[in-house]
Amino acid sequence: MRDAGAIAPSAIHAARGILPLSAEGLVLRMAGQTLIDIARLTIDEGGPTMVMGPNGAGKSILLRLLHGLIEPDAGRILWAGQPARAGIRLRQAMVFQRPVLLRRSVAANIDYALKVNGVPRVRRPAAVARALALGGLEPQARQPARTLSGGEQQRLALVRALAVEPEILFLDEPTASLDPAATAAIERLIADAAARGTKIVMVTHDPGQARRLGAEVVFMHRGRIAEHTDADAFFRQPGSREARAFLAGELVL
């Protein structure tokens, strides 16, 4: 049974089934350098997938490729065995490390996201109210979004993305610049979304955060997948030399 406080799915998202997400022969080059070189990666339903690795490993680039913001030089990305279509793009969302907010009020930011995702006007006020409540942002509803604190902006970006009921949500280090209290608030929203069935794919540099939230880990090194395994197994006994060095706090070359 759906939680009474959960955001109701719009008709456009009534049919589920865009997962698994698969990348095959995925290559991205820039200025003569290969940034991504992944033979195969499959992300399926289940708990959060945490994407980890040293700086420059290609984590953020991978998320942008999977989300469709960047076109690869080679390879393909498939959703339930099919190339991305307009309908599939409407059933995924992404939140960046630095929130991208419109020059509108907090409530209007959420309303706009619902509008562009096809939610009828008559249903949007209630959906906006639920999203504001989910993020604890009711007092700021009429406030210009860009005047919020950093933690509030990130909460807004997250509940705005969740308001359209994405089947998969990409998160690129959403707590990297936040204090512990703001980080805890974001983590609660992520855990709640995952518990309600949204597939989370999240880049994090924080092993503690990955332990708290993750069901599996994709560990990247130099644009490749060095390891893709259950989170408990990864933290107990990582299989790759690079992952062992990373978890030990060593320099990963």
RODO-2510 file (C-alpha; in nm, 4 decimals, decimal comma):
residues 253
     n   res          X          Y          Z
     1     m     0,0000     0,0000     0,0000
     2     r     0,1311     0,3455    -0,0896
     3     d     0,2151     0,5737     0,2012
     4     a    -0,0595     0,8346     0,2329
     5     g     0,2066     1,1056     0,2385
     6     a     0,3798     0,9860    -0,0751
     7     i     0,3588     1,1838    -0,3970
     8     a     0,0970     1,0271    -0,6216
     9     p     0,2242     0,9118    -0,9607
    10     s     0,0961     1,0939    -1,2665
    11     a    -0,0821     0,9046    -1,5399
    12     i     0,2207     0,9329    -1,7639
    13     h     0,4164     0,7218    -1,5144
    14     a     0,1471     0,4653    -1,4412
    15     a     0,3224     0,1937    -1,6411
    16     r     0,6516     0,0818    -1,4903
    17     g     0,9242    -0,1160    -1,6525
    18     i     1,2114     0,0892    -1,7996
    19     l     1,4673    -0,1089    -1,5991
    20     p     1,7108    -0,2754    -1,6306
    21     l     1,9366     0,0004    -1,7576
    22     s     2,2260    -0,1377    -1,9617
    23     a     2,5377     0,0206    -2,1091
    24     e     2,7199    -0,1791    -2,3768
    25     g     3,0555    -0,0880    -2,5305
    26     l     3,0246     0,2625    -2,3918
    27     v     3,3092     0,4945    -2,4956
    28     l     3,3497     0,8687    -2,4546
    29     r     3,6586     1,0567    -2,5754
    30     m     3,7520     1,4193    -2,5379
    31     a     4,0609     1,6019    -2,6635
    32     g     4,2211     1,2721    -2,7574
    33     q     4,1658     1,1229    -2,4124
    34     t     3,9349     0,8311    -2,3359
    35     l     3,7192     0,9365    -2,0424
    36     i     3,4815     0,6391    -2,0366
    37     d     3,5465     0,2859    -2,1598
    38     i     3,2877     0,0423    -2,0242
    39     a     3,2309    -0,2952    -2,1868
    40     r     2,9092    -0,3617    -1,9986
    41     l     2,7161    -0,2284    -1,7033
    42     t     2,3680    -0,3335    -1,5930
    43     i     2,1674    -0,1531    -1,3271
    44     d     1,8435    -0,3171    -1,2218
    45     e     1,5654    -0,2651    -0,9727
    46     g     1,6494    -0,2830    -0,6042
    47     g     1,8241    -0,0724    -0,3461
    48     p     2,0482     0,2246    -0,4206
    49     t     2,3477     0,1816    -0,6504
    50     m     2,6425     0,3859    -0,5248
    51     v     2,9013     0,4956    -0,7826
    52     m     3,2415     0,5438    -0,6201
    53     g     3,6012     0,5978    -0,7189
    54     p     3,8854     0,8495    -0,7003
    55     n     3,8663     1,1964    -0,8497
    56     g     3,8769     1,1830    -1,2278
    57     a     3,7491     0,8254    -1,2441
    58     g     3,4558     0,9278    -1,4650
    59     k     3,1729     0,8946    -1,2130
    60     s     2,9858     1,2148    -1,2957
    61     i     3,0404     1,1667    -1,6683
    62     l     2,8918     0,8174    -1,6448
    63     l     2,5769     0,9533    -1,4814
    64     r     2,5375     1,2147    -1,7533
    65     l     2,5779     0,9500    -2,0213
    66     l     2,3206     0,7224    -1,8598
    67     h     2,0770     1,0097    -1,8092
    68     g     2,1146     1,1157    -2,1718
    69     l     2,2814     1,4535    -2,1223
    70     i     2,5898     1,3429    -2,3188
    71     e     2,6050     1,1303    -2,6322
    72     p     2,8754     0,8597    -2,6317
    73     d     3,1274     0,8237    -2,9106
    74     a     3,0572     0,4505    -2,9237
    75     g     2,8289     0,1965    -2,7650
    76     r     2,4681     0,2145    -2,6622
    77     i     2,2456     0,2624    -2,3601
    78     l     1,9338     0,0504    -2,3342
    79     w     1,6283     0,0760    -2,1113
    80     a     1,4620    -0,2635    -2,0652
    81     g     1,6360    -0,3636    -2,3866
    82     q     1,5222    -0,0594    -2,5852
    83     p     1,6945     0,2683    -2,6841
    84     a     1,5899     0,5805    -2,4952
    85     r     1,2654     0,7365    -2,6147
    86     a     1,0809     1,0510    -2,5108
    87     g     0,8596     0,8523    -2,2751
    88     i     1,1606     0,6959    -2,1076
    89     r     1,3286     1,0322    -2,0599
    90     l     1,0208     1,1527    -1,8707
    91     r     1,0538     0,8612    -1,6285
    92     q     1,4006     0,9496    -1,5021
    93     a     1,5418     1,2527    -1,3233
    94     m     1,8760     1,3879    -1,2067
    95     v     1,9944     1,6103    -0,9215
    96     f     2,3357     1,7723    -0,9416
    97     q     2,5904     1,8618    -0,6762
    98     r     2,5002     2,2276    -0,7232
    99     p     2,1215     2,2635    -0,7524
   100     v     1,9884     2,4067    -1,0768
   101     l     1,6938     2,6223    -0,9692
   102     l     1,4656     2,8505    -1,1667
   103     r     1,4274     3,2210    -1,0875
   104     r     1,0899     3,1488    -0,9338
   105     s     0,9474     3,0724    -0,5936
   106     v     1,0077     2,7395    -0,4224
   107     a     0,6534     2,6245    -0,5026
   108     a     0,6771     2,7443    -0,8634
   109     n     0,9952     2,5412    -0,9156
   110     i     0,8068     2,2256    -0,8239
   111     d     0,4995     2,3225    -1,0261
   112     y     0,7115     2,3804    -1,3361
   113     a     0,8702     2,0350    -1,3098
   114     l     0,5259     1,8779    -1,2838
   115     k     0,4008     2,0792    -1,5822
   116     v     0,6819     1,9787    -1,8173
   117     n     0,6319     1,6161    -1,7164
   118     g     0,2694     1,6238    -1,8242
   119     v     0,0919     1,6421    -1,4885
   120     p    -0,2484     1,8070    -1,5449
   121     r    -0,2978     2,1564    -1,4005
   122     v    -0,5801     2,0408    -1,1730
   123     r    -0,3540     1,7898    -1,0002
   124     r    -0,0488     2,0079    -0,9585
   125     p    -0,1406     2,2140    -0,6476
   126     a    -0,1860     1,9018    -0,4350
   127     a     0,1340     1,7498    -0,5725
   128     v     0,3254     2,0702    -0,4977
   129     a     0,1906     2,0721    -0,1421
   130     r     0,2988     1,7112    -0,0881
   131     a     0,6462     1,7838    -0,2217
   132     l     0,6837     2,0890     0,0022
   133     a     0,5798     1,8805     0,3028
   134     l     0,8175     1,6013     0,2074
   135     g     1,1080     1,8458     0,2035
   136     g     0,9975     2,0446     0,5081
   137     l     0,9759     2,3532     0,2878
   138     e     0,6194     2,4720     0,3493
   139     p     0,7308     2,7945     0,5253
   140     q     0,9492     2,8828     0,2252
   141     a     0,6867     2,8041    -0,0414
   142     r     0,6622     3,1653    -0,1683
   143     q     1,0278     3,2498    -0,1146
   144     p     1,2527     3,2904    -0,4212
   145     a     1,4243     2,9548    -0,4588
   146     r     1,7689     3,1017    -0,5085
   147     t     1,7576     3,2765    -0,1704
   148     l     1,7342     2,9478     0,0216
   149     s     2,0300     2,8141     0,2163
   150     g     2,2490     2,5526     0,0496
   151     g     2,0828     2,2647     0,2317
   152     e     1,7342     2,3976     0,1563
   153     q     1,8199     2,4392    -0,2116
   154     q     1,9348     2,0799    -0,2327
   155     r     1,6211     1,9588    -0,0541
   156     l     1,4142     2,1538    -0,3053
   157     a     1,6049     2,0073    -0,5986
   158     l     1,5523     1,6589    -0,4609
   159     v     1,1802     1,6836    -0,3841
   160     r     1,1237     1,8595    -0,7165
   161     a     1,2795     1,5598    -0,8912
   162     l     1,0815     1,3144    -0,6784
   163     a     0,7550     1,5024    -0,7418
   164     v     0,7357     1,3612    -1,0942
   165     e     0,7706     1,0039    -0,9593
   166     p     1,0772     0,9004    -1,1635
   167     e     1,1434     0,5316    -1,1900
   168     i     1,5153     0,6046    -1,1649
   169     l     1,6826     0,9031    -1,0020
   170     f     2,0463     0,9952    -1,0705
   171     l     2,2215     1,1870    -0,7921
   172     d     2,5638     1,3429    -0,8451
   173     e     2,7221     1,3968    -0,5022
   174     p     2,4107     1,5721    -0,3675
   175     t     2,5603     1,6280    -0,0207
   176     a     2,9205     1,7117    -0,1122
   177     s     2,9065     2,0744     0,0057
   178     l     2,6579     2,0378     0,2914
   179     d     2,7024     2,0357     0,6683
   180     p     2,6181     1,7208     0,8702
   181     a     2,2607     1,8264     0,9545
   182     a     2,1773     1,9114     0,5924
   183     t     2,3452     1,5887     0,4780
   184     a     2,1332     1,3844     0,7184
   185     a     1,8149     1,5496     0,5864
   186     i     1,9079     1,4677     0,2270
   187     e     1,9992     1,1101     0,3178
   188     r     1,6588     1,0628     0,4833
   189     l     1,4847     1,1789     0,1656
   190     i     1,6968     0,9440    -0,0458
   191     a     1,6347     0,6456     0,1810
   192     d     1,2622     0,7180     0,1848
   193     a     1,2484     0,7436    -0,1946
   194     a     1,4353     0,4148    -0,2299
   195     a     1,1979     0,2474     0,0163
   196     r     0,9030     0,3645    -0,1964
   197     g     1,0522     0,1999    -0,5047
   198     t     1,2512     0,4707    -0,6834
   199     k     1,5778     0,3298    -0,8148
   200     i     1,8625     0,5483    -0,6898
   201     v     2,1947     0,5723    -0,8761
   202     m     2,4196     0,8010    -0,6758
   203     v     2,7762     0,9248    -0,7022
   204     t     2,9424     0,9703    -0,3645
   205     h     3,2985     1,0171    -0,2459
   206     d     3,2022     0,9261     0,1111
   207     p     3,2405     0,5562     0,2081
   208     g     3,0319     0,6159     0,5208
   209     q     2,7460     0,7489     0,3126
   210     a     2,7725     0,4581     0,0716
   211     r     2,7554     0,2164     0,3648
   212     r     2,4474     0,3887     0,5058
   213     l     2,2523     0,4090     0,1810
   214     g     2,3908     0,1597    -0,0690
   215     a     2,2716    -0,1842    -0,1718
   216     e     2,5448    -0,2231    -0,4322
   217     v     2,8589    -0,0408    -0,5392
   218     v     2,9947     0,0398    -0,8838
   219     f     3,3612     0,1288    -0,8336
   220     m     3,5263     0,3203    -1,1181
   221     h     3,8919     0,3768    -1,2021
   222     r     4,0229     0,5630    -1,5056
   223     g     3,6873     0,5526    -1,6825
   224     r     3,6381     0,1782    -1,6386
   225     i     3,4359    -0,0365    -1,4004
   226     a     3,6865    -0,1949    -1,1654
   227     e     3,4209    -0,3588    -0,9507
   228     h     3,0421    -0,3965    -0,9381
   229     t     2,9211    -0,5852    -0,6359
   230     d     2,6979    -0,6023    -0,3306
   231     a     2,7719    -0,3156    -0,0908
   232     d     2,8316    -0,5396     0,2113
   233     a     3,0784    -0,7514     0,0153
   234     f     3,2495    -0,4427    -0,1243
   235     f     3,3162    -0,2901     0,2150
   236     r     3,4005    -0,6215     0,3789
   237     q     3,6424    -0,7456     0,1139
   238     p     3,6766    -0,5397    -0,2058
   239     g     3,7923    -0,7484    -0,4978
   240     s     4,0035    -0,4937    -0,6842
   241     r     4,3380    -0,3487    -0,5830
   242     e     4,2147     0,0002    -0,6649
   243     a     3,9092    -0,0335    -0,4394
   244     r     4,1199    -0,1646    -0,1513
   245     a     4,3538     0,1321    -0,1838
   246     f     4,0603     0,3761    -0,2047
   247     l     3,8939     0,2411     0,1108
   248     a     4,2267     0,2487     0,2916
   249     g     4,2593     0,6185     0,2132
   250     e     4,5563     0,5644    -0,0126
   251     l     4,6324     0,7480    -0,3348
   252     v     4,4764     0,5559    -0,6255
   253     l     4,6850     0,5932    -0,9402
***
